[in-house]
């Protein structure tokens, strides 16, 4: 429309010039001038618009990324810092939908926690560190995450499906493929028949004899209708009738490994492999007809992926294929005389009776629940089928190889158990921290009314000391579940070792020598000194026990060495480690002269409840606690064996890498601000929200003594109502976990009313975990249990920071 208006105006102006001048020359000159001006304007517009184009194109071209991440059989998604989906390939949209972004995917609860853990590890370490398994009701995937981008602003997620093995599908491919043609050439017609009696697959020999065309599809036809029998129970193909040769039918039940725990499956409840062999007609009767068929059958069974074996009427083993030996746990060993030799003593009689029954009765099939000697705690289902017309062979045994499934099932069960134990430990520690907060707080308040020398002063100090010991036990519980509240400081490792050196000497005893060596120019690390002390003590106790075990008791002599080293980023790159990101590290090496770590257990050394000590001498929590503390401090720990000059194992070695921490200007400024806040005397009105009466009473009295006006609330709903009612507060101090409305939900609602009101959360859970879940600006944190002085200092620090900012 704008173009038409301009054109109309130009024509009108030309017509007006023509009318006014009456000269064609003047009119043409005017029109030419307008044309030149129009071309100049058009060129100028193009010139001005051009710089804008690169600006539009300066952003990421996600269409190129989407094309690059299109990988068959793998879902790839990219998320930003806010866990928003930036782009994803077609497989991700198909499996999870474009409305979901990792780590929040439509999977089960355990898988959601695994994804959240992977995200935290990737943001912290650069990658998730390990590939984990997730699942929904119908599918399962492996998941991993990696940090990427110029500013490490994105996470790249990769999901690969976990395909469950399908023995029947593999068997179908064998029957219809070259293997089936090979069987046909040997005179064996083969059919895979479903529980309903319908054919699922046949080889070319069966199709030729039953349908007249070796490429005919027999799928879906009734197997029994393709056969007929005479008055002597001889079997023939219906198409050939009695003009054809009689057949020996071998019925092989194929129990699904998923149903292996079902002990009393009926004959027609499972698919079966039907083998038809030419019996031939000879003077020797039936025995002559079937002579030579058993080697043919053994050759067939040798190739099948299902575990199969044959016995005679007396129950002696005649043959077993490799899959059966593998499933029975005797691969590489001789086949025992009887099937009952494979099972535990309590199942021997039932096994022998079952084999005899199927060997001497009519030709039928079934199964029995047994426990193998190789896996006495895992019941398995053994299939039995009575066969006739195969000479000595009388019973066909089938056993599915479920070793891989059993291993995966145990891993899942162990992971689930450890997760439940971790959650229980974290919950118990959290509740216990509330009790300890009250005890320590009341001790502090009582000490304010007593002076050293009073009769009660020492008793109160003893109560407080024991409470602090109990608090250290809760920190161990939380370290085990990796939920402990760390209070990191910038420190030097030699200082931490020096603090506990006297305790270590008492722990080790006079017979074991403690050696300490420190490298020069060690970089500072950021960690909780109390937790690092726990790491050093646990390693020392393990070393002492190993030396005494090797030497024969408490009189054993040996050496424990603690060495600190400086490892530069160039050294890390030279190592080529796929686990440790390049950077500067301060390394702590603990090495003893004990017996070392056995190769078969070195991979389990950090697993909770795994111990090589005698019953009653170890819980298996020491090294798992060490691992949790090191990982939560951003470090890495490795277990190995030290070697003597002659190449023999000389003891165990634990190597801990902690990243060098260089304090930023913000941290230095924050430290100065905290120091200034200790002298804060500006007062203020505080809203205290805590559902535990004991903790609320202690915190109220502690803050009131410091001159603050304190208003209390017993839950989040009550606290929010006090703000809505017009209450003017300088600070909100709140618990995190409360009934009804919790602390974070209350804080978000309060921020809608007073956007700049600072929030101080107090909790026994890990600060990092809470910050990842809460994500509220101007949020402060204080760990439980705390003393009266600690809560006073923290509140002063927050209010002083607010005063400077305001």
VOGU-3710 file (C-alpha; in Angstrom, 3 decimals, decimal comma):
1> xxxxxxxxxx> 0,000/0,000/0,000  2,914/2,372/0,774  4,384/1,709/-2,681  1,075/2,515/-4,455  0,736/5,778/-2,540  4,279/6,864/-3,495  3,691/5,939/-7,148  0,415/7,914/-7,240  2,129/10,953/-5,740  4,946/10,821/-8,326
11> xxxxxxxxxx> 2,495/10,600/-11,262  0,407/13,424/-9,835  3,467/15,671/-9,515  4,536/14,949/-13,117  1,032/15,736/-14,366  1,018/18,990/-12,379  4,348/20,099/-13,932  3,051/19,316/-17,401  -0,126/21,315/-16,742  1,734/24,285/-15,236
21> xxxxxxxxxx> 4,597/24,522/-17,771  2,981/23,137/-20,858  6,468/22,073/-21,967  7,281/18,397/-22,667  11,034/19,009/-22,166  10,533/20,419/-18,662  8,241/17,540/-17,757  10,767/14,915/-18,964  13,590/16,623/-17,063  11,496/16,615/-13,879
31> xxxxxxxxxx> 10,628/12,926/-14,298  14,285/12,032/-14,912  15,344/13,843/-11,745  12,770/11,957/-9,722  14,052/8,662/-11,154  17,683/9,480/-10,184  16,639/10,447/-6,655  14,638/7,227/-6,334  17,625/5,096/-7,343  19,849/6,892/-4,823
41> xxxxxxxxxx> 17,284/6,321/-2,042  16,966/2,624/-2,962  20,735/2,142/-2,908  21,014/3,963/0,429  18,341/1,755/1,939  20,181/-1,366/0,792  23,414/-0,021/2,222  21,840/0,753/5,601  20,027/-2,567/5,835  23,135/-4,599/5,109
51> xxxxxxxxxx> 24,841/-4,178/8,498  21,699/-5,471/10,173  21,861/-8,824/8,436  25,011/-10,061/10,142  23,537/-9,018/13,491  20,534/-11,238/12,879  22,823/-14,053/11,842  25,219/-13,476/14,736  23,181/-15,671/17,075  23,659/-19,450/17,071
61> xxxxxxxxxx> 22,326/-21,153/13,979  20,582/-24,011/15,793  19,355/-25,518/12,525  22,950/-26,460/11,737  23,319/-27,954/15,233  20,127/-29,976/14,855  21,380/-31,363/11,540  24,715/-32,247/13,164  23,194/-34,114/16,110  20,907/-36,285/14,026
71> xxxxxxxxxx> 22,355/-39,673/14,927  20,561/-42,943/14,248  19,576/-44,804/17,402  20,623/-42,039/19,804  18,670/-39,133/21,296  20,649/-35,896/21,696  19,414/-32,746/23,454  21,058/-29,450/24,399  19,932/-27,466/27,463  21,014/-24,113/28,889
81> xxxxxxxxxx> 21,851/-23,075/32,441  18,147/-22,823/33,308  17,570/-26,413/32,116  15,597/-25,159/29,132  15,608/-27,209/25,949  17,608/-25,353/23,281  17,468/-27,979/20,558  17,052/-31,723/20,172  17,177/-34,308/17,430  14,253/-36,321/16,098
91> xxxxxxxxxx> 14,961/-39,348/18,299  14,706/-37,217/21,475  11,349/-35,765/20,384  10,104/-39,253/19,522  11,141/-40,841/22,835  10,592/-37,997/25,320  8,640/-35,276/23,487  9,687/-31,690/22,839  7,755/-30,531/25,916  10,332/-32,057/28,274
101> xxxxxxxxxx> 13,921/-31,016/28,915  16,523/-33,002/30,839  16,906/-33,603/33,705  13,082/-33,409/33,958  11,953/-36,248/31,695  8,898/-38,544/31,874  10,744/-41,383/33,656  10,376/-43,110/37,020  11,357/-41,509/40,319  14,710/-43,234/40,630
111> xxxxxxxxxx> 15,617/-42,244/37,074  14,682/-38,603/37,789  17,146/-38,552/40,699  19,812/-40,131/38,476  19,287/-37,413/35,823  19,513/-34,663/38,454  22,763/-36,194/39,717  24,170/-36,348/36,168  23,303/-32,682/35,633  25,031/-31,612/38,853
121> xxxxxxxxxx> 28,122/-33,655/38,011  28,287/-32,248/34,473  27,974/-28,625/35,591  30,615/-29,199/38,276  33,119/-31,531/36,602  32,512/-30,901/32,894  30,912/-34,278/32,341  28,620/-36,659/34,197  31,541/-38,951/34,967  29,704/-42,152/34,246
131> xxxxxxxxxx> 26,971/-43,525/32,041  23,818/-44,297/34,039  20,650/-46,229/33,196  17,175/-44,683/33,295  13,786/-46,138/32,459  10,056/-45,566/32,240  7,357/-48,231/32,326  8,170/-49,620/28,880  11,693/-48,604/27,860  15,189/-48,145/29,234
141> xxxxxxxxxx> 18,084/-45,925/28,122  21,656/-45,085/29,043  22,162/-41,398/29,838  25,190/-39,120/29,996  25,766/-35,369/30,022  28,654/-33,096/29,040  29,221/-29,378/29,552  29,937/-27,417/26,361  29,901/-23,963/24,785  32,333/-21,062/24,694
151> xxxxxxxxxx> 31,376/-20,110/28,245  30,353/-23,627/29,284  26,731/-22,432/29,147  25,158/-25,618/27,823  24,785/-29,307/28,598  24,782/-31,894/25,831  22,667/-34,921/26,778  22,926/-38,284/25,019  20,456/-41,135/25,456  20,886/-44,584/23,907
161> xxxxxxxxxx> 18,237/-47,297/24,117  18,972/-50,439/26,096  17,826/-53,254/23,851  16,843/-56,408/25,673  17,970/-59,607/24,090  15,234/-61,577/22,331  16,288/-65,249/22,052  13,197/-66,179/20,016  13,816/-63,383/17,519  17,396/-64,546/17,090
171> xxxxxxxxxx> 16,184/-68,127/16,698  13,733/-67,016/13,981  16,578/-65,463/12,012  18,614/-68,668/12,373  15,760/-70,878/11,154  14,923/-68,762/8,091  18,554/-68,037/7,253  21,616/-70,036/6,161  21,544/-72,160/9,317  18,001/-73,311/8,512
181> xxxxxxxxxx> 19,037/-74,180/4,950  21,926/-76,192/6,336  19,500/-78,133/8,539  17,262/-78,757/5,527  20,217/-80,123/3,577  20,788/-82,560/6,466  17,148/-83,719/6,217  15,825/-81,808/9,233  12,613/-79,833/8,709  12,358/-77,146/11,391
191> xxxxxxxxxx> 9,458/-74,991/12,610  9,124/-72,455/15,419  5,616/-72,765/16,875  3,927/-70,300/19,228  1,921/-71,163/22,351  -1,284/-71,015/20,272  -0,002/-73,667/17,874  0,537/-71,173/15,034  3,772/-71,256/13,062  6,150/-68,336/13,556
201> xxxxxxxxxx> 8,987/-69,436/11,283  10,061/-72,450/9,189  13,136/-73,409/7,242  13,040/-74,074/3,512  12,877/-77,885/3,994  9,706/-77,626/6,076  8,099/-75,202/3,607  8,877/-77,550/0,671  7,501/-80,672/2,330  4,510/-79,112/4,066
211> xxxxxxxxxx> 3,511/-76,547/1,412  5,138/-77,693/-1,832  7,212/-74,512/-2,198  10,395/-73,898/-0,264  9,910/-70,100/-0,423  6,268/-70,289/0,718  5,405/-68,376/3,878  3,933/-70,756/6,456  3,659/-68,090/9,168  0,306/-68,133/10,941
221> xxxxxxxxxx> -0,741/-71,612/9,808  -1,713/-74,246/12,356  1,258/-76,563/12,848  -0,802/-79,642/13,787  -2,946/-79,375/10,630  0,159/-79,836/8,465  0,851/-83,276/9,962  -1,075/-86,558/10,198  -0,509/-89,907/11,900  -1,465/-93,522/11,164
231> xxxxxxxxxx> -2,730/-96,266/13,457  0,830/-96,987/14,531  1,342/-93,367/15,628  3,806/-92,739/12,827  3,883/-89,101/11,764  3,717/-87,883/8,138  3,405/-84,542/6,407  -0,280/-84,099/5,431  0,650/-83,026/1,928  2,735/-86,191/1,322
241> xxxxxxxxxx> 0,492/-88,622/3,222  1,668/-92,180/3,708  3,475/-91,990/0,393  6,097/-89,908/2,111  8,590/-91,011/4,714  7,559/-91,142/8,353  8,946/-88,441/10,630  10,456/-88,403/14,056  9,096/-85,332/15,876  11,321/-83,706/18,492
251> xxxxxxxxxx> 9,502/-81,127/20,606  11,862/-78,578/22,248  10,092/-76,206/24,733  11,524/-72,680/24,577  10,772/-71,035/27,914  11,132/-67,246/27,953  13,997/-66,242/30,301  11,716/-63,553/31,702  9,468/-66,325/33,063  12,305/-68,483/34,366
261> xxxxxxxxxx> 11,148/-67,988/37,954  7,768/-69,616/37,200  8,081/-73,211/38,333  4,864/-74,785/37,068  4,388/-73,556/33,479  2,156/-75,793/31,357  3,236/-77,430/28,149  1,159/-75,166/25,891  2,057/-71,902/27,650  5,388/-71,422/25,860
271> xxxxxxxxxx> 6,716/-71,454/22,274  8,459/-74,578/21,028  10,954/-75,657/18,414  9,651/-78,584/16,313  12,247/-80,776/14,567  11,071/-83,342/11,987  13,653/-85,953/10,959  13,211/-88,618/8,306  12,885/-91,956/10,128  13,149/-94,139/6,976
281> xxxxxxxxxx> 11,920/-97,774/6,732  14,223/-100,681/7,410  14,235/-104,297/8,550  15,540/-103,428/11,979  12,335/-101,862/13,180  12,236/-98,587/15,083  15,711/-98,824/16,521  17,076/-99,252/12,997  14,962/-96,384/11,708  16,373/-93,933/14,168
291> xxxxxxxxxx> 19,946/-95,136/14,110  22,308/-92,259/13,334  19,824/-89,472/14,179  21,359/-88,579/17,565  24,616/-87,190/16,068  22,456/-85,097/13,734  20,516/-83,735/16,701  23,711/-83,026/18,648  25,052/-81,036/15,711  21,841/-79,001/15,724
301> xxxxxxxxxx> 21,826/-78,408/19,480  25,482/-77,348/19,372  24,532/-74,301/17,288  21,394/-73,151/19,122  21,641/-70,134/21,490  19,369/-71,841/24,040  21,011/-74,095/26,650  20,065/-77,713/25,757  21,237/-81,108/27,009  20,145/-84,762/26,622
311> xxxxxxxxxx> 20,040/-87,675/29,056  19,166/-91,350/28,722  16,329/-93,119/30,553  18,530/-93,648/33,623  19,313/-89,937/33,870  22,931/-90,079/32,615  24,078/-87,049/30,665  24,639/-87,829/26,959  25,339/-84,368/25,649  25,158/-80,645/26,547
321> xxxxxxxxxx> 25,709/-77,693/24,228  27,955/-74,749/25,185  24,966/-72,542/26,078  23,809/-75,135/28,633  27,277/-75,382/30,191  27,446/-71,591/30,400  23,997/-71,300/31,952  24,761/-74,072/34,460  27,979/-72,338/35,552  30,308/-75,194/34,492
331> xxxxxxxxxx> 31,758/-73,716/31,290  35,296/-74,993/30,780  34,763/-77,974/33,113  33,782/-81,591/32,340  30,096/-82,435/32,142  29,096/-84,270/35,367  27,468/-87,741/35,151  23,989/-86,690/36,277  21,884/-83,486/36,107  21,432/-83,675/39,879
341> xxxxxxxxxx> 25,160/-82,953/40,226  24,447/-79,408/39,013  22,087/-78,452/41,841  22,408/-77,875/45,582  21,918/-80,801/47,979  18,318/-79,895/48,871  17,243/-80,045/45,193  19,037/-83,279/44,198  16,121/-85,632/44,945  13,549/-83,487/43,140
351> xxxxxxxxxx> 15,875/-83,185/40,144  16,491/-86,936/39,904  12,781/-87,760/40,226  11,840/-85,288/37,503  14,406/-86,644/35,004  13,317/-90,245/35,678  9,636/-89,341/35,334  10,058/-87,632/31,969  12,425/-90,348/30,734  10,132/-93,280/31,456
361> xxxxxxxxxx> 6,649/-91,804/31,039  4,816/-90,549/27,970  6,454/-87,953/25,727  5,487/-84,648/27,343  7,212/-81,559/28,697  7,275/-79,299/31,747  9,751/-77,536/34,001  11,015/-77,494/37,563  12,462/-74,794/39,813  16,030/-75,569/40,902
371> xxxxxxxxxx> 18,995/-73,794/42,485  22,320/-74,359/40,807  25,470/-74,948/42,805  27,094/-72,056/40,951  24,295/-69,656/42,033  22,686/-71,162/45,163  20,695/-68,019/45,987  19,059/-67,607/42,566  16,254/-70,076/41,635  16,110/-70,888/37,917
381> xxxxxxxxxx> 13,657/-72,823/35,779  14,885/-76,012/34,099  12,770/-77,271/31,193  12,348/-81,039/30,664  10,882/-82,812/27,620  10,496/-86,530/27,113  11,588/-87,524/23,585  11,136/-90,845/21,809  12,680/-92,418/18,750  16,188/-91,003/19,220
391> xxxxxxxxxx> 17,965/-94,152/20,363  19,463/-93,671/23,814  18,298/-90,080/24,131  15,233/-89,941/26,369  15,033/-86,507/28,075  15,831/-83,094/26,629  16,815/-80,473/29,222  16,653/-76,733/28,534  18,220/-73,996/30,658  18,280/-70,338/29,714
401> xxxxxxxxxx> 21,565/-68,457/30,162  20,410/-65,635/32,416  23,794/-64,784/33,940  23,847/-61,298/32,394  20,262/-60,639/33,446  21,059/-61,860/36,955  24,069/-59,564/37,156  22,050/-56,557/35,977  19,218/-57,431/38,349  21,635/-57,572/41,276
411> xxxxxxxxxx> 23,181/-54,251/40,280  19,768/-52,607/40,115  18,777/-54,158/43,451  22,030/-53,011/45,059  21,686/-49,499/43,636  18,086/-49,308/44,829  19,076/-50,570/48,272  21,935/-48,088/48,574  19,715/-45,245/47,431  17,122/-46,182/50,052
421> xxxxxxxxxx> 19,818/-46,450/52,745  21,254/-43,099/51,664  17,852/-41,425/51,834  17,218/-42,985/55,235  20,627/-41,861/56,518  20,052/-38,344/55,203  16,581/-38,137/56,765  17,789/-39,439/60,133  20,727/-37,024/60,136  18,457/-34,100/59,223
431> xxxxxxxxxx> 16,064/-34,807/62,118  18,962/-35,465/64,479  20,504/-32,120/63,515  17,356/-30,341/64,759  17,731/-32,033/68,142  21,442/-31,196/68,304  20,753/-27,567/67,367  18,476/-27,252/70,407  20,940/-29,004/72,752  23,943/-26,952/71,634
441> xxxxxxxxxx> 21,891/-23,737/71,693  20,650/-24,259/75,235  24,188/-25,128/76,338  25,416/-21,816/74,901  22,633/-19,908/76,647  23,433/-21,605/79,961  27,145/-20,893/79,589  26,324/-17,203/79,264  25,015/-17,345/82,850  27,977/-19,271/84,253
451> xxxxxxxxxx> 31,659/-18,536/84,472  34,622/-20,908/84,529  34,975/-22,332/88,005  31,257/-22,659/88,670  30,089/-26,112/89,690  27,873/-26,415/86,619  30,200/-24,849/84,075  32,270/-27,981/83,417  29,137/-30,152/83,204  27,584/-27,876/80,595
461> xxxxxxxxxx> 30,833/-27,849/78,622  30,854/-31,655/78,697  27,272/-31,780/77,367  28,201/-29,391/74,574  31,338/-31,385/73,711  29,347/-34,606/73,430  26,737/-32,840/71,327  29,465/-31,705/68,959  30,685/-35,314/68,749  27,154/-36,375/67,855
471> xxxxxxxxxx> 27,089/-33,651/65,204  30,238/-35,134/63,665  28,463/-38,515/63,477  25,570/-36,946/61,556  28,118/-35,421/59,192  29,417/-38,943/58,557  25,896/-40,165/57,795  25,407/-37,288/55,389  28,843/-37,871/53,862  27,846/-41,462/53,180
481> xxxxxxxxxx> 24,720/-40,258/51,333  26,698/-37,303/49,838  24,289/-34,832/51,380  26,579/-33,416/54,028  26,723/-29,688/54,579  30,267/-28,665/53,786  31,676/-25,478/55,225  34,557/-24,961/52,793  37,507/-22,739/53,518  40,586/-21,836/51,535
491> xxxxxxxxxx> 43,385/-23,824/53,169  46,704/-25,609/52,692  46,815/-29,417/52,906  50,005/-29,451/55,054  48,150/-27,430/57,712  45,336/-29,997/57,844  47,792/-32,912/58,152  49,689/-31,049/60,872  46,464/-30,583/62,867  45,816/-34,333/63,032
501> xxxxxxxxxx> 49,412/-35,598/63,135  49,409/-36,139/66,910  46,107/-38,013/66,722  47,486/-40,129/63,867  50,539/-41,135/65,902  48,306/-42,339/68,739  46,096/-44,224/66,280  49,025/-45,949/64,557  50,818/-46,983/67,740  54,534/-47,187/68,452
511> xxxxxxxxxx> 55,281/-49,986/65,963  54,073/-48,176/62,836  56,093/-45,234/61,541  54,305/-42,140/60,234  56,185/-40,244/57,519  55,063/-36,899/56,083  56,610/-35,066/53,137  55,330/-31,872/51,531  56,148/-30,509/48,096  57,059/-26,847/47,636
521> xxxxxxxxxx> 54,749/-24,173/46,215  51,569/-26,092/46,886  48,436/-24,336/45,717  45,613/-23,662/48,187  42,484/-25,798/48,014  38,905/-25,052/48,990  37,433/-27,720/51,265  35,923/-28,323/54,664  38,908/-28,828/57,024  36,935/-31,064/59,382
531> xxxxxxxxxx> 35,871/-33,311/56,532  39,455/-33,502/55,202  40,599/-34,515/58,672  38,011/-37,305/58,540  39,436/-38,441/55,182  42,993/-38,573/56,566  41,940/-40,448/59,723  39,928/-43,045/57,773  42,858/-43,713/55,429  45,212/-44,021/58,409
541> xxxxxxxxxx> 42,945/-46,506/60,221  42,680/-48,651/57,084  46,470/-48,584/56,656  47,026/-49,602/60,296  44,625/-52,547/59,965  46,280/-53,680/56,726  49,773/-53,567/58,248  48,649/-55,474/61,348  46,816/-58,078/59,242  49,917/-58,656/57,122
551> xxxxxxxxxx> 52,301/-58,733/60,119  50,176/-60,935/62,338  48,833/-58,562/64,982  49,381/-55,381/66,966  53,122/-56,011/67,197  53,508/-55,738/63,402  55,806/-53,036/62,091  55,292/-50,941/59,001  55,163/-47,464/57,535  52,385/-45,057/56,560
561> xxxxxxxxxx> 53,367/-42,120/54,365  51,430/-38,964/53,569  52,925/-37,026/50,653  51,619/-33,806/49,104  52,536/-32,862/45,546  51,930/-30,038/43,127  50,525/-31,154/39,750  50,243/-28,541/36,997  47,697/-28,479/34,187  50,385/-29,540/31,688
571> xxxxxxxxxx> 51,020/-32,676/33,759  47,300/-33,533/33,710  47,204/-33,142/29,923  50,288/-35,327/29,611  48,566/-38,029/31,683  45,768/-38,178/29,095  43,175/-38,887/31,782  39,565/-39,050/30,644  38,381/-38,475/34,228  40,388/-35,522/35,550
581> xxxxxxxxxx> 39,810/-32,197/33,731  42,935/-30,229/32,869  43,913/-27,786/35,612  46,241/-27,233/38,556  45,856/-29,681/41,451  47,250/-30,285/44,907  47,623/-34,037/45,371  47,621/-36,039/48,599  49,105/-39,554/48,404  48,565/-42,018/51,283
591> xxxxxxxxxx> 50,734/-45,139/50,970  51,234/-48,004/53,407  53,313/-51,172/53,591  50,383/-53,525/54,180  49,338/-56,384/51,952  47,875/-54,181/49,199  44,494/-54,504/47,513  43,504/-57,747/45,798  42,828/-57,240/42,046  39,354/-58,759/42,289
601> xxxxxxxxxx> 38,203/-56,234/44,926  39,973/-53,061/43,803  36,960/-52,099/41,681  34,625/-52,419/44,679  36,824/-50,686/47,238  34,672/-47,521/47,450  31,294/-49,311/47,482  29,251/-48,790/50,672  29,233/-51,755/53,079  32,001/-53,518/51,142
611> xxxxxxxxxx> 34,796/-54,606/53,461  37,585/-57,170/53,419  37,916/-57,152/57,208  36,687/-59,887/59,491  33,123/-59,887/60,795  32,730/-57,233/63,460  35,935/-55,383/62,536  34,691/-53,246/59,676  31,449/-51,682/58,459  32,472/-50,914/54,884
621> xxxxxxxxxx> 31,562/-47,228/55,339  35,053/-45,777/55,821  36,220/-45,570/52,209  32,738/-44,828/50,872  32,645/-41,837/53,240  36,101/-40,778/52,001  34,896/-41,042/48,413  31,783/-38,970/49,148  33,775/-36,191/50,857  36,388/-35,985/48,085
631> xxxxxxxxxx> 33,803/-35,954/45,284  31,663/-33,323/47,013  34,800/-31,190/47,426  35,279/-31,246/43,649  38,172/-33,707/43,779  39,047/-37,198/42,569  40,340/-40,268/44,416  42,014/-43,375/42,994  43,023/-46,658/44,640  46,000/-48,693/43,430
641> xxxxxxxxxx> 48,827/-50,887/44,676  52,321/-49,603/45,344  55,150/-51,564/43,738  58,545/-52,445/45,158  61,686/-52,164/42,957  61,414/-55,866/42,100  57,837/-55,381/40,803  55,963/-56,979/43,709  53,059/-55,374/45,563  54,372/-53,458/48,583
651> xxxxxxxxxx> 51,130/-51,971/49,898  48,076/-49,898/49,051  48,162/-46,386/47,644  45,323/-43,834/47,649  45,784/-40,711/45,514  43,519/-37,689/46,028  43,427/-34,814/43,514  41,996/-31,521/44,848  41,759/-28,544/42,457  43,865/-25,499/43,306
661> xxxxxxxxxx> 41,635/-22,632/44,393  42,615/-19,037/43,705  40,420/-16,651/45,668  38,628/-14,133/43,471  38,188/-10,470/44,307  34,551/-11,160/45,167  35,561/-13,791/47,723  38,118/-11,470/49,293  35,555/-8,706/49,445  33,029/-11,115/50,943
671> xxxxxxxxxx> 35,539/-12,187/53,605  36,215/-8,560/54,496  32,482/-7,905/54,645  31,965/-10,862/56,980  34,727/-9,554/59,212  33,106/-6,119/59,311  29,708/-7,699/59,990  30,937/-9,094/63,298  30,671/-5,558/64,675  27,168/-4,981/63,257
681> xxxxxxxxxx> 24,952/-3,230/65,763  22,295/-1,756/63,511  19,544/-3,960/64,922  16,535/-4,914/62,846  13,282/-6,846/62,777  13,574/-10,548/61,935  10,870/-13,000/60,889  11,864/-16,435/62,260  10,037/-19,391/60,654  10,758/-22,857/62,135
691> xxxxxxxxxx> 8,412/-25,801/62,723  10,573/-27,409/65,458  9,622/-25,753/68,754  13,022/-26,404/70,375  15,028/-24,928/67,488  12,675/-21,949/67,182  12,974/-21,175/70,906  16,789/-21,345/70,866  17,115/-19,179/67,746  14,616/-16,625/69,126
701> xxxxxxxxxx> 16,478/-16,254/72,409  19,866/-16,067/70,662  18,735/-13,278/68,324  16,816/-11,404/71,015  19,982/-11,285/73,141  21,730/-9,572/70,221  19,177/-6,757/70,244  17,000/-7,866/67,332  13,216/-7,697/67,335  12,100/-11,255/66,558
711> xxxxxxxxxx> 8,674/-12,328/65,253  8,184/-16,112/65,115  6,050/-18,384/62,945  5,644/-22,172/63,179  5,279/-22,882/59,444  5,420/-21,295/55,991  1,727/-20,403/55,832  1,915/-18,482/59,100  5,091/-16,692/58,033  3,554/-15,618/54,708
721> xxxxxxxxxx> 0,432/-14,296/56,467  2,585/-12,119/58,748  4,174/-10,497/55,695  0,823/-10,104/53,919  -0,574/-8,429/57,032  1,885/-5,584/56,495  4,738/-6,714/58,680  7,971/-4,826/57,970  10,932/-7,137/58,313  14,625/-6,664/57,580
731> xxxxxxxxxx> 15,363/-10,372/57,240  13,551/-13,728/57,021  15,261/-16,659/58,788  13,534/-19,895/57,759  13,876/-23,657/57,892  13,756/-25,419/54,516  11,680/-28,560/55,150  8,371/-27,794/56,871  4,865/-29,287/56,701  2,311/-27,696/54,339
741> xxxxxxxxxx> 4,209/-24,770/52,775  7,980/-25,289/52,935  10,622/-22,588/53,204  11,412/-22,082/49,481  7,704/-21,864/48,532  7,123/-19,302/51,270  10,182/-17,303/50,162  8,955/-17,093/46,562  5,575/-15,768/47,696  7,215/-13,262/50,057
751> xxxxxxxxxx> 9,454/-12,000/47,231  6,323/-11,125/45,229  5,365/-8,780/48,062  8,834/-7,531/49,072  11,284/-8,259/46,201  14,416/-7,082/48,035  13,845/-8,832/51,368  16,846/-11,131/52,080  16,206/-14,786/52,985  18,440/-16,848/55,303
761> xxxxxxxxxx> 17,728/-20,593/55,111  18,888/-22,956/57,865  19,033/-26,687/57,140  20,901/-29,893/57,822  21,021/-30,790/54,129  23,857/-29,915/51,756  24,057/-26,266/50,703  24,929/-27,112/47,099  21,950/-29,463/46,827  19,573/-26,836/48,227
771> xxxxxxxxxx> 20,906/-24,060/45,994  20,411/-26,219/42,911  16,820/-26,949/43,928  15,786/-23,547/45,301  17,439/-21,040/42,914  16,338/-17,817/44,660  18,353/-14,602/44,369  19,855/-13,035/47,501  19,523/-16,380/49,278  21,806/-17,116/52,225
781> xxxxxxxxxx> 22,457/-20,405/53,974  23,375/-21,580/57,471  24,054/-25,220/58,366  22,480/-27,060/61,265  23,450/-27,658/63,994  24,632/-24,145/64,866  25,629/-22,410/68,065  24,195/-19,187/69,491  27,258/-17,266/68,332  27,114/-18,749/64,816
791> xxxxxxxxxx> 23,512/-17,699/64,162  24,221/-14,246/65,590  27,266/-13,780/63,336  25,413/-15,035/60,238  22,427/-12,745/60,763  24,755/-9,796/61,355  26,635/-10,601/58,147  23,429/-10,694/56,068  22,045/-7,465/57,529  25,376/-5,668/57,123
801> xxxxxx> 25,475/-6,741/53,461  21,917/-5,460/52,984  22,855/-2,115/54,542  25,840/-1,700/52,195  23,747/-2,635/49,153  20,877/-0,325/50,140
//
